[in-house]
Amino acid sequence: MRNADTGELLIPEVFASRMFFTDAEVAEIAGKNTQTISRWRREGYLEAARFGKRSVMFRRAEVERLVKGEIDFSKPPKKRKE
């Protein structure tokens, strides 16, 4: 996926065919620490899917929202579904 204005890759080619991403992969793509990504998920800024008891994955659309800057961190996050 490329930025419409600059043509810059938003998600690196190595992840081009991926539909789900780990917190480490999201951190690499976004240029953030894995702890930051995990905190944003816990706080409700990022939505993730749980696979089993310990595995958490982020959908491609959620990663794209993060990279495009569509998440407003100045507002309270959405309520998490428990």
SEFIMAR-220909 format. One record per atom (N, C-alpha, C, O, CB): residue in three letters; x, y, z. Coordinates in steps of 0.001 Angstrom, whole numbers, plus 524288, in hexadecimal, padded with zeros to 5 digits. Glycine has a CB too. Layout:
BEGIN
alaXYZ;...
! end
This chain:
BEGIN
met8034A7FB7480000;met800008000080000;met80378804CB80000;met8075A80506802D3;met7FC417FFFE804B4;arg80207808AD7FCC5;arg8052580D6A7FC3C;arg802128123A7FDDF;arg7FD47812627FD7E;arg8070980E057F6A3;asn804EE816227FFB3;asn802A381B2C800FB;asn800D081DAF7FBE7;asn803D481E027F82C;asn8069E81EC4803F1;ala7FBF981F737FBB3;ala7F9C7821B07F6F1;ala7FC96826B37F551;ala7FCF7827D77F0A9;ala7F400822C67F7B3;asp7FE8A829AA7F90E;asp8011382EA17F7D8;asp806C382DFB7F629;asp80875830557F253;asp800CE8322F7FC87;thr809AE82ACB7F908;thr80F4E82A6C7F810;thr810F4825817F52B;thr81544825487F30D;thr8122882AAE7FD1E;gly80D968218F7F50C;gly80EF981C9C7F2A0;gly8125D819387F621;gly813F9814F67F496;gly811BE81D957ED8D;glu8137281B167FAD3;glu816AB818307FE90;glu813C4813578007A;glu80F068137280144;glu8183281BB38033E;leu816B480F1280135;leu8145D80A498033B;leu812B680B11808DF;leu815D680CCA80C19;leu81831805AB802C8;leu80DD3809D280A1A;leu80BFA80A2280F74;leu80D2F8051381256;leu80EC680528816E0;leu8061B80B4980F98;ile80C6F800BF80FBB;ile80DBB7FB9F811EE;ile811E57F94480E62;ile810F67F892809B8;ile808BC7F7EF8125D;pro816767F80A81083;pro81AC87F61280D50;pro819487F14F80A0B;pro815DD7EE4580B87;pro81F5D7F4B5810C6;glu81BDE7F0B98059D;glu81AD17EC76801F0;glu81B227E71680480;glu818407E38A80300;glu81EA07ECB87FD6D;val81E8D7E6728084B;val81F2C7E16280AD3;val81A117DF9B80D69;val8193A7DAEE80E2C;val823917E1A380EE3;phe816B07E35280EBE;phe811AE7E21481131;phe80D1D7E28580D60;phe8089A7E25980F06;phe810C37E5A7815D3;ala80E307E3158085D;ala80A2A7E44380477;ala805967E0698046B;ala8011D7E20A803BC;ala80C9B7E4617FF28;ser806977DB768051D;ser802627D796804AE;ser7FFE77D63B809F5;ser7FC557D30580A2B;ser804797D2A58022B;arg801B77D89A80E24;arg7FFD77D74F8135E;arg7FA977D9DF8148C;arg7F9A67DE588130D;arg803D67D8F48176D;met7F7327D7038173D;met7F22B7D927818E8;met7F2107DA1481ED1;met7EEDA7DD1D820B7;met7EDB77D57581752;phe7F5877D783821BA;phe7F5E17D82182763;phe7FB947D910828E0;phe7FF297D7148265B;phe7F3A87D33C82A46;phe7FC597DC2882D0D;phe801907DDA982EB7;phe8021F7DD138349C;phe7FE677DDFD83785;phe802C17E34882D0E;thr806BE7DB8D8365D;thr807DD7DB4A83BF2;thr808FD7E0C983DF3;thr8099A7E46E83ADF;thr80C8C7D79283D13;asp809417E15F84319;asp80A7D7E68384543;asp80FFD7E835843B4;asp810F07ECDA842E3;asp809F57E67484B3F;ala8139B7E48584348;ala818F07E5D6841A7;ala8190C7E7C783C05;ala81BE47EB7283AC5;ala81C8A7E11484240;glu815F67E5538389F;glu815BC7E70E8332A;glu813367EC69832B0;glu815007EFB182FAA;glu812BD7E31A82FDA;val80F077ED4D835B1;val80C777F26D835A7;val810437F6948379E;val8108B7FAD98356C;val8076E7F25D8390F;ala813287F55983BB6;ala816FA7F90683DD6;ala81B207FA59839BE;ala81CA07FEE28392D;ala819927F6BF842C5;glu81CF27F671836EF;glu820DE7F758832D2;glu81EAA7FAD482E8A;glu8213B7FE8582CD6;glu822BB7F21D83076;ile819F57F9AE82CCF;ile817787FCB4828A1;ile816878025782A4E;ile8176B805FA82749;ile8124B7FA2C82705;ala814B68030B82F2B;ala81353808418311C;ala817FE80B3B8335A;ala8179C80FEA83461;ala80F21807C98353F;gly81C5B8088E8341C;gly820E880B1C8365A;gly8203E80C4183C27;gly822378102983E25;gly822068101B83375;lys81D6F808CE83ED7;lys81C718096084474;lys81E8B804AA8475A;lys8201D800CC844F6;lys8168B80A0F8458F;asn81E8F8050084C7F;asn82032800B684FDC;asn81BAA7FCD38505F;asn8171F7FE638502E;asn821F4802C585557;thr81CDC7F7D185103;thr818B47F3E88519A;thr8155E7F4FB8566E;thr810AF7F3E38566D;thr81B0D7EE68851EF;gln817BC7F71885A86;gln814BD7F85D85F3B;gln810BA7FCA985E22;gln80C797FCA18605E;gln8186F7FA11863AA;thr812118005385AB7;thr80E688047685940;thr809C5802268565E;thr8054C803938576A;thr81120808A0855DA;ile80ACB7FE9D852C4;ile806987FC1B84FC1;ile803117F90585379;ile7FE497F95085310;ile808E57F86F84B6C;ser805617F61785712;ser8024C7F31385AD6;ser7FF047F6A585E4A;ser7FA817F56E85F6F;ser805E37EFB085E3A;arg8013F7FB0985FF4;arg7FE567FEBC86346;arg7F9C68011486042;arg7F5758017F86254;arg801FA803238654A;trp7FAB48029B85B62;trp7F677804C78582D;trp7F21A800CC85774;trp7ED848023B85755;trp7F88E80688852D0;arg7F3817FBC9856F7;arg7EF7E7F7B985683;arg7EC757F74685B9D;arg7E7A67F72E85B8C;arg7F1F97F26785511;arg7EF307F6FE86005;arg7EC977F68E8651A;arg7E9107FB3786636;arg7E4DB7FA9C86875;arg7F0A17F6088696C;glu7EAC77FFDE864A2;glu7E7C18049B8659C;glu7E32C8053B861D8;glu7DFB48086E862C5;glu7EB45809528653D;gly7E3238023285D9B;gly7DEC88025D859F5;gly7DFAD8059485513;gly7DC198062D851EB;gly7DA328046185CA4;tyr7E45B807AB8545E;tyr7E57A80AB184FA1;tyr7E60B8072384ADE;tyr7E4AA808AC84686;tyr7EA7780DED8505D;leu7E80C8027484BA7;leu7E8B27FEA684770;leu7E56E7F9D28489E;leu7E5457F7F584D0C;leu7EE8A7FD29846BB;glu7E2DB7F7D8844A4;glu7DFD47F30A8453F;glu7E3217EE6B8436E;glu7E5F47EEC383F8D;glu7DA9A7F35484220;ala7E2BB7EA2784642;ala7E5AD7E579844E1;ala7E22E7E0B78456A;ala7DE477E0C584839;ala7EA987E4E884856;ala7E3AC7DC9A842A8;ala7E0E47D79F84301;ala7E4377D3EB84647;ala7E8FD7D3BE845B9;ala7DFC07D54383D6D;arg7E1AE7D104849A0;arg7E4757CD5384CF3;arg7E4007C7E184A8D;arg7DFBE7C62284929;arg7E2437CD67852A2;phe7E8717C54284A1A;phe7E8B27BFE984828;phe7EAC47BC8E84C90;phe7EF6E7BCAA84DBA;phe7EC357BF7384325;gly7E7587B99584F05;gly7E8EF7B68885386;gly7E94B7B9F085859;gly7E7247BE3C8587F;gly7EE217B3DD85281;lys7EC057B7FF85C4A;lys7EC5A7BAE186137;lys7F0717BF3586125;lys7EFCB7C32B863CA;lys7ED8A7B72A86598;arg7F4A17BE8485E2B;arg7F9017C22D85E80;arg7FA257C52B85988;arg7FCD37C928859BB;arg7FDBC7BF578600B;ser7F8407C36E8552C;ser7F9A97C5CB8502D;ser7F5DD7CA2A84EAE;ser7F1237C95984E64;ser7F9C97C1A384BE5;val7F8017CEC384DBF;val7F4EC7D35184C33;val7F6FC7D534846F3;val7FBB27D5E084644;val7F52F7D7C68506D;met7F37A7D60C8434A;met7F5027D7D183E13;met7F1B97DC9283C8B;met7ED2E7DD1083E0A;met7F45B7D359839FB;phe7F4247E0068398B;phe7F17F7E4B5837A6;phe7F00D7E3F3831EF;phe7F33B7E22182ED2;phe7F4FB7E99E8385A;arg7EB407E55B83092;arg7E9877E4F882B24;arg7EC467E917827CF;arg7EDB07ED44829B9;arg7E3897E59B82AC2;arg7ECFD7E7E2822E5;arg7EF997EB6E81F49;arg7ECFF7F0D281F40;arg7EFB27F4CD81F3B;arg7EF9B7E91D819C7;ala7E7D77F0F881F3E;ala7E5077F5F781F20;ala7E6607F953823DC;ala7E6BD7FE1A8236C;ala7DF1F7F50581EEA;glu7E71C7F6DE8285A;glu7E8787F9BE82D1D;glu7EE017FBF282CBA;glu7EEFF8005782E67;glu7E7FA7F62C831F2;val7F1967F8E682A88;val7F6F87FAB4829C9;val7F7077FF46825EE;val7F9D980317826B6;val7FA887F62B827CB;glu7F3F37FEE1821D6;glu7F3A68031E81DFD;glu7F17E8081982072;glu7F36180C6081F4F;glu7F03B8017B81955;arg7ED7F80792823DB;arg7EB6880C2A8269C;arg7EFAA80ECB829DE;arg7F01381395829F3;arg7E6C480A9682A27;leu7F2CD80BA982C85;leu7F70380DB882FC3;leu7FB0C8109682C67;leu7FC95814F982DA0;leu7F9A380948832DB;val7FCB980E1782838;val800CE81048824E9;val7FEEC8153682218;val801F6818D882145;val802A180C36820EE;lys7FA0281557820A5;lys7F7D6819EA81DF3;lys7F6DB81E78821AA;lys7F5CC822D481FEE;lys7F2C48187381B39;gly7F73381D7E826BC;gly7F642821A182A86;gly7F0868229D82B88;gly7EF0C826EE82D0F;gly7F8C38268D828BB;glu7ED4681EB782AB5;glu7E79D81F4C82B59;glu7E5CD81E60830FB;glu7E12781EE08321C;glu7E4CE81B8D827BB;ile7E95881D0F83477;ile7E7F481C27839EF;ile7E9248212883CF2;ile7ED8B8231583CE9;ile7EB038175883C49;asp7E5318233283F84;asp7E5C58281084274;asp7E709826D484823;asp7E3988256D84B30;asp7E0BF82B6E84213;phe7EC008275D84984;phe7EDBB8262584ECA;phe7EC7282A7C852AC;phe7ED3F829D88575F;phe7F3868251D84ECC;ser7EA7682EE7850BB;ser7E9168332E85447;ser7E3B183260856B2;ser7E257834F085A89;ser7E9408386585160;lys7E0A082ED385475;lys7DB6982DA185682;lys7DB9B8288F859A0;lys7DEF58253B858B9;lys7D75A82D3485201;pro7D7F48280285D53;pro7D7BC822F786023;pro7D6D481E7E85C4C;pro7D3FA81F1885878;pro7D3558230886459;pro7D93D81A0C85D52;pro7D8A7815A0859B7;pro7D3298135E859EC;pro7D01E8146E85D7E;pro7DCA28115D85AFB;lys7D20081030855EE;lys7CD0780D6D855D5;lys7CCDA8097D85A45;lys7D0E58078785BFA;lys7CC3080AB185088;lys7C83C8085D85C18;lys7C7988046386026;lys7C8E47FF1185DD3;lys7C72D7FDCC85984;lys7C1EE804718626E;arg7CBE57FBFE860AA;arg7CD3A7F6C185EDB;arg7C8B97F30985FD4;arg7C5F97F369863C2;arg7D22D7F4C58618F;lys7C8077EF7385C30;lys7C4157EB5485CE2;lys7C6A07E6EF85FEC;lys7CAB47E4EC85E5C;lys7C1E07E94F8577C;glu7C44D7E57B86421;glu7C68C7E14A86751;glu7C3E87DC368661F;glu7C53F7D8348686A;glu7C6157E28386D20;
! end
